[in-house]
C-alpha cells in the first residue's frame, strides 16, 4: 500500500445508521459532505467516511455478503493505507480535498449494521474527514495524501 490509491465507489444513504447505496459519483460540498447523504453536516467533523475495499474484502472472506457502502462508508478506496494517514493530513480525492479528523469510531451495538453483520469494520478501519474543497467525486478518481497544510 502507498500514499496513493483510487476510488472504487461513492456511496450515500438517506437515513442515519444504515448501509449506503453505490451511486458512482456525487458532489462533495465544502464544509458539508456528500450531497444527498444523511451524514452530511456542516457542524460535524465526520462529514465523509472512507473505508478500504481491502477491509470489505476481508469481511467478504468471512462469508458475509458485503460490498461498497455496506459499512456506511461514503468513499470506498483501493491501494492506499488509510490508517497510515495521520490526523490533520490533507487528502485529495479527485478534485476534492479532505482533512482527516478521526480514525475509527466508537462502538454502539444498537447499530443496524452491527445487528446485520455482527461487526462494523468502519469502527476500527475507517477514517473520517471534513471537506476543505468540494468537487464531484467519482469511481476511478485518484486518492492521494497531500500532507499537512497543503
C-alpha positions, 0 to 999 in steps of 0.5 A: 500500500502507498500514499496513493490509491483510487476510488472504487465507489461513492456511496450515500444513504438517506437515513442515519445508521444504515448501509449506503447505496453505490451511486458512482459519483456525487458532489462533495460540498465544502464544509458539508459532505456528500450531497444527498447523504444523511451524514452530511453536516456542516457542524460535524467533523465526520462529514465523509467516511472512507473505508478500504475495499481491502477491509470489505474484502476481508469481511467478504472472506468471512462469508458475509455478503458485503460490498461498497457502502455496506459499512456506511462508508461514503468513499470506498478506496483501493491501494492506499493505507488509510490508517497510515494517514495521520490526523490533520493530513490533507487528502485529495480525492479527485478534485476534492480535498479532505482533512482527516479528523478521526480514525475509527469510531466508537462502538454502539451495538444498537447499530443496524449494521452491527445487528446485520453483520455482527461487526462494523469494520468502519469502527476500527478501519475507517477514517473520517474527514471534513471537506476543505474543497468540494468537487464531484467525486467519482469511481476511478478518481485518484486518492492521494495524501497531500500532507499537512497544510497543503 
